[in-house]
Every structure is written in structure tokens, then in C-alpha cells.
Amino acid sequence: MKKNNSKRGSARSPKSLSSKKGNPAIIQHNHKESARLKEEYKDKGLDKVEDTFVLYRIIGNDLYPRHRKGQTRENLKFVLENEPKLEDCEKRWVVNRIIDREEEEAIIKLLQEHNQKYIHLPFYEGEYQRIGWDTNCFKKPGFLATKEFENLNAEQKNNAIAAAYRLKNNYVMNVNGARNIALRDGKMRAKWVLPWDGNCFITSSAWDEIRKDIGKSPYLKYFAVPMARVLDNSQLVSENFTPTPVEEPQLIFRRDSKEEFNERFPYGRRDKVELIWRLGIPGKWDKWKDEPWDQVRSSKSAEEGQFGFAGWVARMFSGKKVLEKDTKQSFKQRGLARTEAIINTIRAIDREKIAKRKSGRELLFYQMDILEEEKSMFLDGAEMPLITRLLDDAEEALTREPYSVTDKKSLPPSGIINDYWHPAPYWWPNKKKNDGLPYVRRDGRRVPGTKLYEPESDKYDRTRLQRVFDDSITLALAWFFTGKKKYAEHGSRILYRFFVNPATKMNPHLKYAQVRKGRNNNQGTSKGIIEMKDIYFYLDAVRLFCKANTIPEEHLVLFKGWLSSYLDWLINSPQGKGERLSDNNHGTYYDLQVAAISDFLEDYPVLFEAIVRAQSRIETQFAPDGAQPKELVRTQPAHYCCFNLQGWIYMTEIAERYGTDLWAYQSRKGSNLIKAVQWLLSHAGKKWPDKLIDEFDEERYLPIWFYAPQESRLKLKKPFFHRSKYSVKTRFFPHDGVRPYWNIGKAEVKRNYKFVNKHPSFVFGIPLRAKTVSKDWKKVCENLETTLYSLSRQKNKNFVIYLAAHEYPPVNYFGLDVRVLLAPFPVPKNIKEIGRDKGRKKQMIGTALRQSGYESLYYMHLDADDILDPSLVETVLKDDNKRGYLITKGYMYDVRNKLIARCNSFWRKSGSCAIMYFKKDEFPLHYKDRNNYFSKFVRHKNFKTVAEEYGRKLEPLTGRMAVYMVNHGENTRKYRGKGNRQQAYVKKNQIKNRRRIQKIRKRFPELF
């Protein structure tokens, strides 16, 4: 071995290892086992293979508060400038799912400036958005709404929340995914692979020790390299630095090793240790205990014990000194900071990149774009009975004075008039007791004065509160449709008197809601919280009043203060905690209140916790067939089943605005909301099994019918369900749970991708020429933009686009899901290398598709200057032959001369000619891997033959489905001096009939 004389990174050997006698690598093995491993090593011929190494470092995101912002890039720069050359070792990098595009570009630029080779794994919002919460990790259904969860300490609760974020964590951090990609790539490059963390630094002495230890025991398949933390990176270039490597080790793999990192285990929760356990590498981690929600450990490896220890490695500074000390307290703080960082990062992505709303001032339940359309229809004279009813109701609301809890005719048990007060509706005096105490329950029988709007209800506050909600949304919508300020001004006065004026405002709690006399010191129960359920749509009324500029800013500030105090009471009071644990409709409407208020206040941690908790409830509230066992035991099952599901529909609306599709979730037992809707609607027009005490309004099925996704209607073709939401009842009794004017300002729920995608996914792969070898980079980008515009006109948008390039092109993506892959290989040096570069980029796309985890898909190579018929994707996915398709006929278009010709052998002329069907294992492992089905499609003239050889005969598409653009200055054939043939072909076969040209122009507006 050559001696490295570099002084950089030449720290002294660590005392903890240098003091050991003999080779630490063989300490773990007896003579018999060592002999067997040595024999296996020789049988494989590995003893004749030189010890070569490839080191990958995974560059990930800065996670606050675990890391300081920019720390990853700073550490990378330090390594590139200070780490010595490592003998017999090739250095590579993995740029892993960097969220911040600017930071990602800076990191890649830094790598390129230092001529470093890297694998780029981009963060794709479209892929991330498809990932939900892992509430199935909890053994107990609805765990986040149970006493067991409530009894956990703060650290345990955070860990449980982080466990529910596991799937999102696995995508964003992708720690084990990136390690495995590096491991697989490395095994084709060297004898030993080091898939290490990005903050590792290797000094020359550390590398000498690593090579020395491996050289003594090369028959071992794995080596553990202990880490030493540093508080100052400059220590690593000091000759006086003496490390203490006692931290969780990095691992080295021999190329014939079988084990990989377990990708189920998320970053921050035994991601590397899980493999260390399986290999039997001893350490302090052997004492670490699992939480009930942790991923189940895999069984011991068949290669357990086949490891040694080698040298050491330094772990660079994270930017937080308090977290880098070698103490138990620092270790615990690191864990807490890491968990907090994971949760904060994922919430930030959901809020900033995935959420469809950017501010709590935007309407939440009424959609502004739909309202604008309806307003335009109304003002244009369209007959809209709903709006007429709305304006009549608004005029009536104007006749009622603003309300206050101080108007009631009886005092609450507290004796404070500003306290909300309402007795429990189903609790009556005990006839067996002289004083009637304590009260007893009679389900379904209401106490006089507890039913809305009845004469005696003015003794209490329930009717008054409902008037606040209903009148306010009526007045707000009336203002919106007419522009008359009188409606908004009256609604704003209601807000002021009920929530803001110190003399008349309601105190921010519901301590005396649903009081059962003689019980709980005459305080209300947790069940009383449901009386505030309709605050969710009231907040949209407030938003409209703000839009009308009728709420003074100081009043809005005070109202938010009231909401904040009420939310705090809702979360922390005994009644609030009790309601949170409810496993029926009360739990549903509790989450709805918390989510709606926290959205208005922009309290995102509380909001996301409510959404995740709601998802965890689905298994407890719904049976696998969609029934609602908790509601069916009530004396009015039809009412409560509709009421509960209506609340769930509103909860899905909030969740959907923040990137969570509750409709797509399915519990371990098969429960989901789609089945719940189907089960409930199947009862329409039928008698319920139990006797109903009160008359049931059959029209209550309608809001559920119109609000639920179309998938829930598949088996329901009853004439009862109207085609138009505008032709049905718009207001229901408040107890029914249907918000007023539910059919205004609401679009039909779009089909969810998990239900829509019955066919395999469709992917376009576009290799883009590098800027440095383009004659006209602006023209290259213009051509690409034309191609993307063509794709934006596809009738079926169920596709994604992978764009392989050396730099991000400055183009309009037209709202398409475009995933840019930055090439890790050098830019072509000359025109002759353009073809090779294009092939490499196609391979890059294939590698990315394998890593993306598609089970199967249709794929089309598309040049960045061709355009397609708008029906292509729809045609392919509708037919779905699972073999592929060939474009035999198309057009050729001369851009400069504006001539077009029919092309009856299109697949011989253009590479954008075939749609192939692939399964996940038919893509390359890396861009140099040619031993796979995908990589056989090199020359487009041979596409047809290759597919037939693999038993997948490409079916010709009818019609002319594509246009091959030529003579625009950037065609590859033009670069090679062969472009004149294309021009001559178009000129010879040009279409001259004007009507025919007009039809083509209409079909392909990108031309001419």
C-alpha cells in the first residue's frame, strides 16, 4: 500500500482503538467460523481481487432544530476543500431529496466545480403528495384519540406523532433508500462499498487504519467504523486532534454481501441500527428499547457475525454545539431535536408546497372560484332559486338584533351571565328522588327549551348561538351576491356583540354546556362541546365580512384572541380532553372544530395533529362494510349515521386543502370513507332496521351524495339522487349537521388518483440537450416549451414527465407534473457526443423509474421538439393492452418554411414513435446498466423488433398521433449534417390543400 503524505486531515489515531492488542476485526470470531469464511472468500476468487473502495456520502436536508440552515452545504464545502485523497478509493455523492431548490442547485454546483460524481435523487412534489399518514402503525385502533395516548409524556407523544409521519419521512429523508441505491451502484464499481452519511470526514490516518484493518481480515463481509463527533470542523485538519470514536458506526460492505438497509425504518428511528442489530454488531444500541408503534425488527441475518471493526471516521459539526457533546444528556437532546425536526420539516412541506391554501383568511369550505361563477350566473339573470331563498333569509336576519349570551332569561350554575349555559337535552329529573337529583338520561326525549327555536329556548344560549352562526353565513353570502354592505355590516355587529364587546361577549369556554344537574358539580359534560360544532362554517362568514371591510382590524384581533382562548380550553380542559376521546360523532365534530379554528388562526401544529388524529378514528367508527356501529345503537340511527358522516365530509375538505386525502385511506380491517358513503346511501328509500322516534328527512342523503367522490356512487343508480345540486333543498335543520346553503360555492369532488388509476401510470421521458453544446439555447427551451404545451392539452392528465438535463431549463411547465433529473455525468464536449449524451439521459430516466417504485407503466421516449395528438394518453390507457403501441403514421413539419407533410412510416423517421409497457424490474439499476428490457430500446427503427422479441408486439395506433418537428436549427440530424434529407422529404410530400391544413392547425395549434 502506498503511503499518503498529505498533511490535510492527518489527525492522530484514536486511543480507544490503537490501544487494542491484535486486530479488532477478528475479535468477534472463533477459529472454526473464521476458517469457513476464509474458504468462502477464496472459493469466490475474491482473494485475487485487489482491495478497491467506493465511498458515497448521502447529502440530505438541513433539519431545524437538529441542524443549522446551510450546515450541510458548509460541511460539503469543507470536505471538498480539506479531505485528503483516499488511496484506492473513488469518491461519489448522493444528492438526496433536497427540498429547497436553491440549496439543491448550490450543492450540485459545488460538486460540479470540484469535478465530483454524484447520483441525483430529486424531491418531487407530485410523488410526495400521494403519501399519507401511517396511523396503522398503532396497534390500538384510533390510538391518537385514546387515554393511552393522552397519558404519554411529551417526548413519547412526539415520538408517536413522528411514527404516524413515517411514510412521509421515508420519502423526504429517504435515508435508507439513498443508502441502498449507493450500495447497489457501488457493488458494480469496487470490491468494498461505503454508503455513508454526508457529514462524515475521513482523515489520512483514519483511512490508513480502515484499509489496514480490512486488509487483515478481508474474508469478513462487513466492517463497522465507529464515529467521533467534533464541535469544530477545523479540528479535523489539526495534527493534534485525537478523536474518541464511540458513536453509532458507519458500515462497509463487501460487494458479495447480501444485506441492505431496511427501508421501512424511517430516519431518526433506528434506520441504521436495524441493520446493525441484524448483523449482531454489539454496542450501546443493544439496550435501546422499542416503542409499541415502532417498526417490527427483522430476524437476524444469515450473515450475522460476519463483521469486523475498522479504523474510525469523524462526524462533522451539525451547527448546534449543545447537541454534539458526548454525554447522555446531549444524546437525549439530539433525539428530541431530531424528532422535532422531522415533524417540523414535514409540516412545513405540507403547508408550503402541498397545501392549496396559503392563508387563514382564504375561504375554507365555500370555494371562491365557484362562488364567482355562481354570482356571474345570478347577475346575468339566470334563474337560481337557491340565491332567491338566500336573499329572503338575509332580509329576515336583518330584522333580528345582534345576539349576546347576556340576553338569556336564566343564569348558569356559575351565576355569571357571560358564561354559555344550556342543560343536557336528554337528562331529566329523577322521579324516584324528591329533589330530582341527580338527573337521569332518556335517550331521544328532549327537555323543554333544549330544542332549537322553541319558545322556552330563550332561557338558554343554544338557540342564540345557532342564530349567530346561521344568520352570519346568510348575511355574508347575501353581501357577496349583491354587494350590498347592509348585510355584511349587520353580520359584523353580530360578531362584535357576541365575541368582542367586553360587556356582552361570551366567555371562551363551554363549562356549562349540557349540564346534568346533580352531577359534576353542576358543570357541563364533554358532550356539550358539540353545541359549538358549526363554528367551522361561521369562520367563512367572518372571512367574507373581512373581504367586505366591515370588521375593524382591532375587532378582528380581539376575535382571534377569543378563538385562541377557546381553542386552548378545547384542548386542555377536562371537558375538551373527554370529548377528544369520544369514539362516535362527538369525536368527529371535536376534530372538525379544532381543525377549523386552528386553520383560521394559522396554528399549523394543532391543525396537522387534528388531521392525523381524525384519520386514526376511521377504524374505530366504521366497520369494514361501511356501517357505523357506534351510531347504529342510538334510538335514531338514520339521523346519527347521516350526521356523523356529514361531519366527516367537512373534515375531508379541510384535510384535502392541506394535502391529505382522507378518502384514500383504508384501515387494516378495510374500513374507509368510500365504503361508509356507499353503505349509508344504499339505505336511501328503504326502512331502517330500528324504529325511528322522530321523522327522518330522506333529503339528508343529498348533501352526502353530492359531496362524496364519484367512486361512492358506482352501485347507486336510484332516481332519488338528482343530477343537479341546484335543484334540491338548500337548508336543513341545524341538528342535521348540514351547513346552510351547502350547494352554493361547492364544486363536485374530483376523482382521487388512487381510485382513478385503474390503468398503469403513463410516463413521458424527455432528454434535453445541454446548454453548452446547443447552438441556440433559447431555441432549445422554446422547442421544449412547445412540447410541454402539447402535453398540457392531453385529454387524460394521468401522466408524469421525467426531464433529464444538465441544468434546469427556464420554461413554462403549464402546471404539468415535470420531474427534472440533473445529469451526474459531464456535459458533452462536442457535437459528436450529443447522441451518447442523449442515450445516457434516457438511461437516467429509466433508473429513476425503477427507483420510483411503479409496479408497471406505459412509457414514451419524447424528443424535446415533437408534439402529440391530445387524445394519445387517453387512447392508450383506455385500451391498455399491456404490450405497447406504435405510431405508424404522423406528420413532419418544417418549422422555418412552415410546410407540413404526411409521414406514413413515422416510426422510421422519429424517435417519438412508441409507447412501451414496462414492469418495475425491467428498468436499469443505474444509467450504465444495459442488461434490462428498457435499455434495449436504443434505435427507434428497431423498437418494433425489440418489443416482438420480448413477446410484446406493439399495436399500431390509428390516426396520425404525432408531429416530428424539423428544420428549427436544433435537430440532432442537422448537427450531423443530415438535416437536408428531412427538409427535402417535407417539401416533396407537403400538404397543399388549405382545408386540410386548417384541420391540422386546429388539431395541433402549436404549428404554423
C-alpha positions, 0 to 999 in steps of 0.5 A: 500500500502506498503511503499518503503524505498529505498533511490535510486531515492527518489527525492522530489515531484514536486511543480507544482503538490503537490501544487494542492488542491484535486486530479488532476485526477478528475479535468477534470470531472463533477459529472454526467460523473464521476458517469457513469464511476464509474458504468462502472468500477464496472459493469466490476468487475474491482473494485475487481481487485487489482491495478497491473502495467506493465511498458515497456520502448521502447529502440530505436536508438541513433539519431545524432544530437538529441542524443549522440552515446551510450546515450541510452545504458548509460541511460539503464545502469543507470536505471538498476543500480539506479531505485528503485523497483516499488511496484506492478509493473513488469518491461519489455523492448522493444528492438526496431529496433536497427540498429547497431548490436553491440549496439543491442547485448550490450543492450540485454546483459545488460538486460540479466545480470540484469535478465530483460524481454524484447520483441525483435523487430529486424531491418531487412534489407530485410523488410526495403528495400521494403519501399519507399518514401511517396511523396503522402503525398503532396497534390500538385502533384510533390510538391518537384519540385514546387515554393511552395516548393522552397519558404519554409524556411529551417526548413519547407523544412526539415520538408517536406523532413522528411514527404516524409521519413515517411514510412521509419521512421515508420519502423526504429523508429517504435515508435508507433508500439513498443508502441502498441505491449507493450500495447497489451502484457501488457493488458494480464499481469496487470490491468494498462499498461505503454508503455513508452519511454526508457529514462524515470526514475521513482523515489520512490516518483514519483511512490508513487504519480502515484499509489496514484493518480490512486488509487483515481480515478481508474474508469478513463481509462487513466492517463497522467504523465507529464515529467521533463527533467534533464541535469544530470542523477545523479540528479535523485538519489539526495534527493534534486532534485525537478523536474518541470514536464511540458513536453509532458506526458507519458500515462497509460492505463487501460487494458479495454481501447480501444485506441492505438497509431496511427501508421501512425504518424511517430516519431518526428511528433506528434506520441504521441500527436495524441493520446493525442489530441484524448483523449482531454488531454489539454496542450501546444500541443493544439496550435501546428499547422499542416503542409499541408503534415502532417498526417490527425488527427483522430476524437476524441475518444469515450473515450475522457475525460476519463483521469486523471493526475498522479504523474510525471516521469523524462526524462533522459539526451539525451547527448546534454545539449543545447537541454534539457533546458526548454525554447522555444528556446531549444524546437525549437532546439530539433525539428530541431535536431530531424528532422535532425536526422531522415533524417540523420539516414535514409540516412545513412541506405540507403547508408550503408546497402541498397545501392549496391554501396559503392563508387563514383568511382564504375561504375554507369550505365555500370555494371562491372560484365557484362562488364567482361563477355562481354570482356571474350566473345570478347577475346575468339573470339566470334563474337560481332559486337557491340565491332567491331563498338566500336573499329572503333569509338575509332580509329576515336576519336583518330584522333580528338584533345582534345576539349576546349570551347576556340576553338569556332569561336564566343564569348558569350554575356559575351565576355569571351571565357571560358564561354559555349555559344550556342543560343536557337535552336528554337528562331529566329529573329523577322521579324516584328522588324528591329533589330530582337529583341527580338527573337521569338520561332518556335517550331521544326525549328532549327537555323543554327549551333544549330544542332549537327555536322553541319558545322556552329556548330563550332561557338558554344560549343554544338557540342564540348561538345557532342564530349567530352562526346561521344568520352570519353565513346568510348575511355574508353570502347575501353581501357577496351576491349583491354587494350590498354592505347592509348585510355584511355590516349587520353580520359584523355587529353580530360578531362584535356583540357576541365575541368582542364587546367586553360587556356582552361577549361570551366567555371562551369556554363551554363549562356549562354546556349540557349540564346534568344537574346533580352531577359534576358539580353542576358543570357541563359534560364533554358532550356539550362541546358539540353545541359549538360544532358549526363554528367551522362554517361561521369562520367563512362568514367572518372571512367574507365580512373581512373581504367586505371591510366591515370588521375593524382590524382591532375587532378582528384581533380581539376575535382571534384572541377569543378563538385562541382562548377557546381553542386552548380550553378545547384542548386542555380542559377536562371537558375538551380532553373527554370529548377528544376521546369520544369514539362516535360523532362527538369525536368527529365534530371535536376534530372538525372544530379544532381543525377549523379554528386552528386553520383560521388562526394559522396554528399549523401544529394543532391543525396537522395533529387534528388531521392525523388524529381524525384519520386514526378514528376511521377504524374505530367508527366504521366497520369494514362494510361501511356501517357505523356501529357506534351510531347504529345503537342510538334510538335514531340511527338514520339521523346519527349515521347521516350526521356523523358522516356529514361531519366527516365530509367537512373534515375531508375538505379541510384535510384535502386543502392541506394535502391529505386525502382522507378518502384514500385511506383504508384501515387494516380491517378495510374500513374507509370513507368510500365504503361508509358513503356507499353503505349509508346511501344504499339505505336511501328509500328503504326502512331502517332496521330500528324504529325511528322516534322522530321523522327522518328527512330522506333529503339528508342523503343529498348533501352526502351524495353530492359531496362524496367522490364519484367512486361512492356512487358506482352501485347507486343508480336510484332516481332519488339522487338528482343530477343537479345540486341546484335543484334540491333543498338548500337548508336543513335543520341545524341538528342535521349537521348540514351547513346552510346553503351547502350547494352554493360555492361547492364544486363536485369532488374530483376523482382521487388518483388512487381510485382513478388509476385503474390503468398503469401510470403513463410516463413521458421521458424527455432528454434535453440537450445541454446548454453548452453544446446547443447552438441556440439555447433559447431555441432549445427551451422554446422547442421544449416549451412547445412540447410541454404545451402539447402535453398540457392539452392531453385529454387524460392528465394521468401522466408524469414527465421525467426531464433529464438535463444538465441544468434546469431549463427556464420554461413554462411547465403549464402546471404539468407534473415535470420531474427534472433529473440533473445529469451526474455525468459531464456535459458533452464536449462536442457535437459528436457526443450529443447522441451518447449524451442523449442515450445516457439521459434516457438511461437516467430516466429509466433508473429513476423509474425503477427507483420510483417504485411503479409496479408497471407503466406505459412509457414514451421516449419524447424528443424535446421538439415533437408534439402529440395528438391530445387524445394519445394518453387517453387512447392508450390507457383506455385500451391498455393492452399491456404490450405497447403501441406504435405510431405508424403514421404522423406528420413532419413539419418544417418549422422555418418554411412552415410546410407540413407533410404526411409521414406514413412510416413515422416510426422510421423517421422519429424517435417519438414513435412508441409507447412501451409497457414496462414492469418495475424490474425491467428498468436499469439499476443505474444509467450504465446498466444495459442488461434490462428490457428498457435499455434495449430500446436504443434505435427507434427503427428497431423498437418494433423488433425489440418489443416482438422479441420480448413477446410484446408486439406493439399495436399500431395506433390509428390516426396520425398521433404525432408531429416530428418537428424539423428544420428549427436549427436544433435537430440532432440530424442537422448537427450531423449534417443530415438535416437536408434529407428531412427538409427535402422529404417535407417539401416533396410530400407537403400538404397543399390543400388549405382545408386540410391544413386548417384541420391540422392547425386546429388539431395541433395549434402549436404549428404554423 
